[in-house]
Amino acid sequence: MIPKRLTKMKLPYFFQQFLGFLAVIILLMTVTVFSLVLFGRRTALNATENRLFTYAESVVNEDLDPTQLDTIRRVLIAQEVSFFVFDDDGAIVYPDLPRNFRANIDDEQLNQLESGERIALKTHHEDLLGNPRETTLVYLPYFSENTEEFAGFITVSAPISHINRQMEELKGNLFSAFLISAVVAILMSLVFAHYQVKRVNRLRKAAHKVAEGEYTIQLEHNERDEIDYLTRDFNRMVIALKESQDEVIKQEERRKSFMQDAAHEMRTPLTTINGLLEGLEHNVIPESQRLRSIKLMRKETRRLIRLVNENMDYENIRSNRIILTKHSIPLSEIVEEISEQMKDIVKESSNELIIGEMDDIHVYADYDRLKQILVNLIKNALQFTKNGTIQIASQYTSEGTEITVSDTGIGMTDAQMENIFERYYKADLSRTKTKFGESGLGLAIVQQLVHLHGAKITVESEVDKGTTFKIVFPEKIS
């Protein structure tokens, strides 16, 4: 657990990285140095033990001949090695020392030697003669040639000072290596920390620019580590913000365009209504024209109500404030009703409405909303078709019930088709004042209603040849 005091420290990220790298490297180096020292000491002691046992075996091989022992002793003294021969009771046999001089060995160790075991390296703070110096020694038993019984043991000792000297030299070398490595570690930590902080600062500067409204920034990355992944996600975020900003600007432009169109559309009927009311108030309009004036005011009022209702309808649909009551609807029934209601409008538009065979076709949908979808599509077709035909057809497919509304109108380009379902969008501004679709909300409402039904809508169009809208309603899930 990190101490609370450390969590409140204001330490720049560069120094956090630097200290982190440095701490790891120094810790590894420290563990390595201690391991090497311990390994070196253990190796030296093992080598000394093997060497002393070799000397002891040489003494045994000489059959304890005093002359040979003297020769071996002189050779070993030059190497600061001494040996002693004791009998089975631990009394001194060689060299010539007082008989009361005994080996520094306990009963348990003596039993081990009697059973033929050799005693490995032991360390004492004084030699066998009692002199104060740190020594190491081994015990090797020997046996009688005739009876093969335990006859005594040989002790070979050597000062441990040469091992200590070797260890001091090793520590000195390792300490020098440690210092050099520490300097290199500091330099490497500085380089690594600077590299990591530089990458973070690049992200920070880019984020600052994005916060100021610059959405064109894209940072390079190689997807090697978490910072690269963060950079990738940052780029995606900037792209999303740019698209969101573009969408906001586009919607704002369309909103302004719609407000201008709506104000214009409202101003005309309101001006007409106001003029007629003033005429009626001041008795300017003759009695014979008063009924006609009232009908004209009602017509303009309905136009205003329709404009307001379409906007409210769109907002309610988009906000999921409507509830669909879906059931299986005979498509021929609803299409015939629409055809009868729009007969005068179709005739006035100089177009022909053709209805295909659909007696056995049923659609699982909300009756009123399905009717609204088809009416809006037909109005859209009438708006952009002159002296042509609008055809409604239907069929069953593997995905559900397919309904198509086709016209032979002016058609659309690919760019126009990408935007036709956007609110306030009008493919042909020259036709915004027609009586069939002046609000620019018809297709936006169609798309929202189609999605609420869980259906799919697609559009195909070719300039000067016409447009086809295709809607597929899924079957009822049992």
N, C-alpha and C positions, 0 to 999 in steps of 0.2 A: 504494500500500500504506500502510495507517495505521500510524504508529509504535507500537511496543509500549507505550511510556510513556503515549501518549494513551489506549490501550485500557484501561489500568488506572486512569485518573483517575475519581474518584467525582464526577461532575458531575450535578446533578439534571436531570431530563428537561425542566423548564421552561427552564433556562438552555441546554440543548442546542438546544431549539427556537428560543429567542430568538437565540442566536448564529448558528444556521443561517440564519434569515430575514434577520438583519442583515448577515451576510457576503454573501449573494446580492444584497441590495439595494445595498450599498455597492460591490460589484464592478461591478454594472451601471452605477451612477452614475459610477464612476471611468472605465470604458471610454467612457461617453457623453461625459464632459467632455473627455477627451483627443481623442476623435474630432471633437468640435466645434471644439476649438482648431486641430487640424491642418486641418480643412476650412475654417475661417475664414481661416487664414494662406494656404492655397492659393488660396482665392477672391480674397483681397486682392491677392496677387501676380499672378494672372491679369488682374484688373481694371487693375492698374498697367501690366502689359505691353501690354494693348490700348490703354491711354491713351497710352503712350509711342510706340507705332507710329503712332497717329493723328497725334501731333505731328510725327513724322518724315515722314509722308506730306504733311502741310501744308507742310513746308519744301520738299519736292521739287516740289510743285505751284506754288510761287512761282518756279520756274526759277532758284533760288539768287541772286535779285536782292539785293544787299547792303542796299538800303534796306528791302525787305520783311523780310529776315532780321533786321535790327535791330529792327523793329517786333515780330516774333514773339518775339525774344529778350527784349525788355522785358516782354512779356505772360507769358512762361513763367517769367521770374525771379520774378515775384510768386507763382508756384506752386512755387517751389524746384525748377524744372526747367531744365536747361541742355542745349544741343545743340551739336554740333561737326560740321563738314563736312570730310571728307578726300578727297584725290584717289585715283586708282587705285593709287598707291604707298604710301598710308597717311600722306602728308604733309598737314599742316593747311592748309585753304583758308579756313575761317571758324570763329571770329573771327580777328582779327589777332593772331597769336601767332608766336613765333620759328619759322622753317622747320624747325628741328631737332626741334620738338615732334611726336611721332608717336603714332598710336593704339596703345592697349594690346591688340594683336590678333596672333595667330600666323598662320603661313602657311596652315594648314588652314582656319581661319575665313575668311581672305582668299579662298581658292579657292571656298569656299561662296558668298561674296558675288559673286564674278565670274560664278558660274553662275546668279545671280539669286535665290538663296535668302536669306531674311531670317534673322538670328540672334536667337533668342528671348532672353528675359530672363536676364541674368547678374548675379551679385552680387559686388561687390568691397568690400574693406575701406578703399579710398581712392578719391577721385574722379579724373577724368581729369587734373586739375591737380596730383595728388599729395597733396592734402589728406587727412588721416586721418579719414575718415568713411565709414560703410557706405553704399554706393549700389547702385542697380540700373540697368542700361542695356540698350538694344537696338541692333541694327545693321540699317540698311536700305540696300540698294544703290540707286544711281541710274545712268542710262545716258544717253549722248549722244543728242540729238534727231535729229541728222543721220545718224550712223553706227549708232546703237543699240548702240554698244559700251559696255562697262563703263567708267564715268567716275569712279567713287568710291563713297563710302558716307557715311551720316549716322549719327552716334551720339547718342542722346538718353538722358540719365541723370537720375535723381531720387534723393534720399536715401530710405533705407528706414526712417528714423526714424518717419514717420507710420504705416507698417505696424506697427512695433513698438508704437507708442502704442495703435493699435487692438487689437492682440493683448493688451496689458496690460489694457486696459479690458474686453476679452472675458473674459480670465482672472479679473479681479476679479469681474465679474458672475457668471461660472460658479462661482467659489469661494463667493460668497454664496448662490447657488442650491444649491450642494453642501451647505453648512452647514444651510440650511433643510431640504433634503431629508433630510439625515442625522438631524435631529431628528425629522422626520415618520417616517422609516424606523424609528427606535428606538421611537417610540410605536406604530407599526403592528406592529412585531415583538413588542412587549410584549402587544398585544391578541391577535395571532394565537397566540403561544405560550401565553398564558393560556387561550385558547379550546381549543386542542388538549390542553393538560395537564388542563384541567377535564374533558374527555371521557374521558381516560385514567383520571383519578382516580375518575370515576363508575364505570367498569368495575372498578377496583381495590376500591372500597368494596363493590360488589355481589358481587365474588368473595369478599371477606372474609366477607360475610354467608352466602354459600352454604357456605363452609368451616365455618361455625358451625352449619350444618344448616337454614338457611332456604331452602326450594326454591320459594317463591312469587314470587320476584323476576323481573320482566320489564322490560327497558329499552327505551325508545322509540328508534327509529332510522329514517333516511330512505333508507338504501342509496345514499349519495352517494359515499363513499370507503371506504378499507380499514378505518377505525375503525368505520364503520357496519356493514360486512360482519362485522367481528369481533364487534360487539354482537349482530348477528343470530345468529351461530354460538354466542355465549354464551347467548342465550335458548334456543336449541335444546338446548344442553348441560344447562341448568337443567331444562328439561322432561324430558329423558331421565333426569336424576338423580332428578327427582320420581317419574317412572314406575317407575324402578328401586327407589326407596325404598318406594313403594306396593306393588310386587310383593314385595319382601322382607318387608314387614309382613304382606301377605296370605298369603304362604307360611308365615311364622312362625305366624300364627294357625291356618292349616290344619294345620301340623305339630303344634301343641299339641293341636288338636282330634283329630288322628289318634292322637297318643300317648295321649290320654285314652280314645279309642275302643278303641285296641289294648290298652291296659292293662285296660280293662273286659272286652274280648273274651277276653283271655288269663286274666284273673282267674277268670272263670266256669269254663272247662274245667280250669284248674289247681286250683281249689278242689274241683271234682268229683273230679278224679284223686286229689288229696291225701286227700280224705275216704274214697274207696273203698280207697286203699292202707292208710290207718289202720284201716279196718274189716277188711280182709284180715289185717293184721298182728296185730290183737287178737282175731281170730276172732269179730268181731261179726256179720259177714255169714254167713248160713246157707249151707251147701254147695250148696243148690239155686239160690242167687242169684249164686254166684261167677262162673260163666260169663257171665251177663248183665252183671255188674260189669266183667269184663275187656273185653267188647265195647264197653261204654259208655266205658271209658278209651281204647280204641283209637279210637273215634269222636272223642272230644275231642282226642286227640293229632293225628289227621289234620287237624282244624280248625286247630290251632296251626301245624302244618307248612305248611298252605295259606296261612295269613296271612303266615308268614315268607317262603315261596317267592315270593309275589306281590310283596313289597317287593324282594327280591333280583332278581327278573325285571325289574321296572321299572328299577332302577338299571343292570342290565346292558344293557338296551335303550337307555336314554338315553345311556349312555357308549360306545355302539357296540362293546360287547364280545361281540356275537353275530354269527355269520356265516350269511347266508341261502343256502340251496341251492334255487334256483328252477328249476322245470320246469313243463311244461304239465300241469295237474291236472284230471281230470274232476270237475266241481263236484258232480254228482249223487252220486258215490261218497263224497265227504267229508261231504256233508250227511246222507246216509243213516246214516253211521257216527255222526255227532253225534246224530241223532235217536234212534238205538238206545241210545246211552250215556246220554242225558238223559231217557229215557222215564219213569223213575220220578220224577225231579224235576219234570217237566212235569205228570205226573198229580197229584203231591202239591200242586202250586200251583193246582190247579183251573182250569188254562188248557189251551188246545189249540194244538199246533204244526202249522201248515199249510205244506207244502213245495210250491212251484210247479213247473211243468214245466221241467226243465233237463238233459235227456238229452244234448243236443248242445253243452252249454256247457262250455268249458275256461277255466281261469284260470292265468296264468303267475305262480306264487308259490311260496313255501316251504310245503311240506305242513303241517308241525307248526305253523308260525306262523299260517297261514291258518285252521287249525282253532282255534287259540287265539283269534283275532279273532272268529270266528263264535260260539264258546262264550261269550265274554265279552259279546257283544252280546245273545245269547239270555238269558243270566243277568240282564243289566240289564233286559231287557224283562219277564222273570218277576218281578223284584223290584218293579216298579211297575205290574203288571197283575194284576187279580183277576177270575176268571170271564170271561176274555176270550180273545183269540186272538193268537198270534204267527206272522207269516207271513214266509217266506223266498222271495225271487224273484230271478231273474237274466235278463239279456239282453245282447246285443252292442250297443254304441253306436260312434259315430265315434271316441270317445276310448279305447275298450277294453272290458273286460268289467265290467258293472255288476251289483253285488249289493246288494239291499235287504233290511233286516230291519225289519219294521213290527210295531207292537203297538197294542192298543186300551186302553192303560192311562190313567194319570192325566194324562199329558202334562206339558209344561213351559212356563213363561213365557219371554219373550225374554231376561230377565236371567239366568235359570237356564241357558239354552242357551249363553250366552257363557262359562260357567264349567265346563260338564260335563266337559271334557277336562282340567281342572286336577287335579293330584294331591291326594288326600284330600277332594275336593269331593263332597258328597252333596246331591242336589236336594231330597230329602225326608228330613229328620232323623228323622221318626217311623218310617222304614223301615230304619234303620241296623242293626237287629238281626235282619234276615231271614237265612236260610241261603243266599241266592243271591248276595249281594254285599256282605259286611260290611266289606271293607277300604277301599272308596272308591278303588281303584286300577284297576279293570277297564277303564274307558273311557280312562284315561290310558295304559294299556298298549296298548289298541287304536290310539290315535292315533299312538304312537311306532312301532308295527309297520307301520301303513299308510304312514307317511312313509319308513320304511326300504325298503319295496317300491317307492317312487316313485309311489305311488297317491294318490288324493284321497278325503277323507271329508267328507260334509256331513250336516246333521241338520235335519229339519223337525218341528215339534211344535205341537200345539194343546191347550190345557188341557181336561182331561176327555174328550178324543177320541183321544189317542194320539200316538205318536212314530214317525218313520221315519228310520233311518240308511241312507245311500247311500254305497257305496264303489265307485270306478272303478279297476280295475287295468289298467295299460297293457299292450299286446301286447308280445311279445318282439321286440326290435330285432335284425334279421338282421345 
